[in-house]
Amino acid sequence: MSSGLVLVIVLALVVLLVVVLLVAVVRGYNRLVRLRAQVQASWAQVDVQLKRRHSLIPNLVETVQGYAAHERQTLDAVTAARAAAVGASGGAPDRVAAEGALTQALGRLFAVAEAYPQLRASETFAELQRELAATEDKIAYARQFYNSAVQSLNTAVQTVPSSIIAGFGGFHVEPYFEAAGDERADVSVRF
């Protein structure tokens, strides 16, 4: 073989290697973009359910207020927690903390409602309670879906070789939507 032919073969192999590496980097980057988009979309679904929850709470508070007017401290705590949750403008960790406080306040509200048999028998209260329970189930599902998407993204961001692409592409580990400390405790409410 002539040296010119060897040079052409070596050059062709180098070009082929560069093309293969470039394709791998583009595919890795696009995968990370898809995973990040999935995390954002799943957070949007969590947000929709949280907004639905926020919309139900004023009606629930009004209903309880009619029956248990002297339970002002609990009602004010629920209202304040809802306002904090609605106004939480930070990222996921700030929103998760505000939602945890709201969950705790709602637990106290239902505990107060337990003391009022006429309230428990109220059709309006029962319907609001069913709506809130359905919304809580939807929030739990949306949280689970969000956390699954976060796990996929975080795994890709932290494993080689995609971690190299993630570093250059500005991708980072996302926080999970975890229950806050007191939110993990069982709320003792019976209806």
Secondary structure, 3 states (H helix, E strand, C coil): CCHHHHHHHHHHHHHHHHHHHHHHHHHHHHHHHHHHHHHHHHHHHHHHHHHHHHHHHHHHHHHHHHHCCCCHHHHHHHHHHHHHHHHCCCCHHHHHHHHHHHHHHHHHHHHHHHCCHHHHCCHHHHHHHHHHHHHHHHHHHHHHHHHHHHHHHHHHHHCCCHHHHHHHHCCCCCCCCCCCCHHHCCCCCCC
